[in-house]
Amino acid sequence: MKRLIKIIIILLVLQGCDVQKNIKMIKPEINNTFEKFEISKLSNKREINKTKGEDIYITKTDYSYEIRDIEGKNLLYYSKGMEKGSAFSGYDYTLNPLVGVYKEFYPSNNIKTKGVYCWFGFKIGKWYNYSDGGNLISVENFDNGFFYDMDDIFSFCQKNGISLEKKDSGYRTTISKYKSPLDNKNYWFIQYPNYEKQVYKNIQIDGVSGNIVNIKEIPFPTDE
């Protein structure tokens, strides 16, 4: 009996590791369709989030539009300056609190740029850029060359105890990806706080193989 229990525990642990390894982060879908920001057509009433069954709160002015959850966290936020010639821009995290859609508009309210963005600090997939007249002028794919992708990075963080908490201030995890001018290779860069050592731990990961290239520690800045 004890042996059977031990086998079951081992299987559960292995199953948990497999699930963790195959974590999939939900990504909003966008396309190259032309858009226009018309704040007058957006609702300003308290509504119910039908998907999650939670209360949401809407604040609307001539210069901003905000949707918050019951805890006061922003799900969607667009704003512009009060001076003449300002334009709306902002994020929509209603589908996923960590992966949202960024949109920027011209003063004419025609779409200027849109793409999927991770709150930790990196762009995902295709980003679309438009002329003020509404013509698509360029498309940039930020996933090109990254065979070790976003899902792999999030799995890496979870397996290594790296916090994926969404924090607006203080010590927090940041993730970026870039092409190095030194060797023309793609890399991920993860920075996260280690409170026991009072340092930021920095991990550089190969964007193709997923191998760790470099690890270093930097003391916490004294002004944070």
C-alpha positions in Angstrom: 0.0 0.0 0.0 2.8 2.4 0.9 4.5 1.6 -2.3 1.3 2.4 -4.3 0.9 5.7 -2.5 4.5 6.6 -3.3 4.0 5.8 -7.0 0.9 7.9 -7.1 2.7 10.8 -5.5 5.5 10.5 -8.0 3.1 10.4 -10.9 1.3 13.5 -9.6 4.6 15.4 -9.2 5.6 14.4 -12.8 2.2 15.4 -14.1 2.4 18.8 -12.3 5.8 19.4 -13.9 4.5 18.5 -17.3 1.5 20.9 -16.9 3.9 23.6 -15.8 6.2 23.0 -18.7 3.3 23.4 -21.2 1.8 26.6 -19.8 0.1 28.6 -22.5 -0.3 32.3 -22.1 -3.5 33.5 -23.7 -2.8 36.1 -26.4 -5.4 38.5 -27.8 -5.8 38.4 -31.5 -5.5 41.4 -33.8 -5.4 42.0 -37.5 -4.5 44.8 -40.0 -8.1 46.2 -40.1 -8.3 50.0 -40.0 -9.7 51.4 -36.8 -11.0 54.8 -35.5 -11.2 55.8 -31.8 -14.6 57.3 -31.1 -14.9 57.9 -27.4 -18.4 59.3 -27.8 -19.6 55.8 -28.8 -18.1 54.0 -25.7 -20.3 53.1 -22.8 -20.0 55.1 -19.6 -22.2 52.9 -17.4 -21.3 50.3 -14.8 -21.6 46.9 -16.4 -21.0 43.3 -15.7 -18.1 41.5 -17.2 -20.0 38.6 -18.8 -17.0 36.4 -19.3 -15.7 36.4 -15.7 -19.0 37.3 -14.0 -17.4 40.2 -12.1 -18.4 43.8 -11.6 -16.4 46.3 -13.7 -16.3 50.1 -13.3 -16.1 52.6 -16.2 -14.8 56.1 -15.9 -15.2 58.3 -19.0 -14.1 61.9 -19.7 -13.3 63.9 -22.9 -9.7 62.9 -22.4 -9.7 59.4 -21.0 -11.6 56.1 -20.9 -10.9 53.6 -18.2 -12.3 50.2 -17.2 -11.4 48.8 -13.7 -12.2 45.6 -11.9 -13.7 45.3 -8.5 -10.2 45.6 -6.9 -9.5 48.9 -8.8 -7.0 47.4 -11.2 -7.0 48.8 -14.8 -8.4 46.4 -17.4 -8.4 49.0 -20.2 -7.1 52.5 -20.3 -6.9 55.1 -23.1 -6.0 58.8 -22.6 -4.7 61.9 -24.3 -3.3 65.2 -23.2 -5.6 68.3 -22.8 -3.5 70.4 -25.2 -4.6 70.8 -28.8 -3.2 68.2 -31.2 -3.0 65.5 -28.5 -4.0 61.9 -29.5 -5.4 58.9 -27.7 -3.2 55.9 -26.8 -3.5 53.1 -24.3 -3.8 49.4 -23.4 -6.5 46.8 -23.3 -5.9 44.0 -20.8 -9.5 42.8 -20.5 -8.6 39.3 -21.9 -5.4 38.8 -20.1 -3.9 40.9 -17.3 -0.4 40.3 -18.4 -0.7 40.3 -22.2 -2.8 43.0 -23.8 -3.3 45.1 -26.9 -1.6 48.5 -27.3 -3.1 51.1 -29.7 -2.0 54.6 -30.6 -4.1 57.0 -32.7 -3.5 60.2 -34.6 -5.2 63.5 -33.5 -7.7 62.7 -36.2 -8.6 59.5 -34.1 -7.5 57.3 -37.0 -5.3 54.3 -35.9 -1.5 54.9 -36.0 -0.1 51.8 -34.4 -1.4 48.6 -32.8 0.1 45.4 -31.5 0.1 42.8 -28.7 2.2 43.7 -25.7 3.3 41.9 -22.6 3.1 43.9 -19.4 6.6 42.7 -18.3 8.1 44.7 -21.2 8.1 43.1 -24.7 6.2 43.2 -27.9 4.6 40.1 -29.4 3.8 39.1 -32.9 2.9 41.4 -35.7 2.6 45.2 -35.1 0.8 47.3 -37.7 1.6 50.9 -38.6 -0.7 53.2 -40.6 -0.7 56.6 -42.3 -3.1 59.3 -41.0 -5.1 58.5 -44.1 -5.7 55.0 -43.0 -3.3 53.2 -45.2 -1.2 50.3 -43.8 2.4 51.4 -44.3 4.4 48.7 -42.4 4.2 45.5 -40.5 6.9 44.3 -38.1 6.9 40.8 -36.6 8.6 40.8 -33.2 8.5 37.0 -32.9 10.8 36.5 -35.9 13.9 34.5 -34.9 12.5 33.6 -31.5 11.9 29.9 -31.6 12.2 29.9 -27.8 9.0 31.8 -27.5 6.8 33.6 -24.9 5.2 30.4 -23.6 8.7 28.9 -23.0 9.7 32.1 -21.1 6.7 32.0 -18.9 7.2 28.3 -18.2 10.9 29.0 -17.4 9.9 31.7 -14.9 7.4 29.4 -13.2 9.7 26.5 -12.9 12.5 28.7 -11.5 10.3 30.5 -9.0 10.5 33.9 -10.8 7.5 36.1 -9.8 5.0 36.9 -12.5 3.0 39.2 -10.2 1.8 42.3 -11.9 3.2 45.1 -9.8 3.0 48.8 -10.6 5.8 49.8 -8.3 8.7 48.5 -6.2 10.9 45.6 -7.0 9.3 43.5 -9.8 10.1 41.2 -12.7 10.8 42.6 -16.1 11.3 40.7 -19.4 12.6 42.0 -22.7 13.9 40.5 -26.0 16.3 42.0 -28.4 18.8 41.3 -31.2 22.4 41.8 -30.1 24.5 44.1 -32.4 27.6 42.1 -31.3 26.7 38.7 -32.7 23.4 39.4 -34.5 21.6 36.8 -32.4 18.2 37.0 -30.6 18.1 37.0 -26.8 15.6 37.1 -24.0 16.6 39.1 -20.9 14.8 38.4 -17.5 15.4 40.6 -14.5 13.8 39.7 -11.2 14.3 40.6 -7.5 16.0 38.2 -5.0 14.9 39.6 -1.6 17.1 37.2 0.4 20.3 38.6 -1.3 18.8 42.1 -1.9 19.8 41.9 -5.5 18.3 41.9 -9.0 19.1 38.6 -10.8 19.7 39.0 -14.5 19.4 36.1 -16.9 20.2 36.2 -20.6 18.6 33.4 -22.6 19.3 32.3 -26.2 16.2 33.1 -28.3 16.6 30.0 -30.5 17.9 27.2 -28.2 16.6 28.5 -24.9 20.0 28.0 -23.3 21.1 30.3 -20.5 23.9 32.5 -21.8 24.7 34.6 -18.8 23.6 35.2 -15.2 24.6 38.1 -13.0 23.5 39.9 -9.9 23.1 43.6 -9.3 22.4 45.1 -5.9 19.1 46.8 -5.3 19.2 50.5 -6.1 19.1 52.5 -2.8 16.4 54.9 -4.0 13.7 52.2 -4.6 
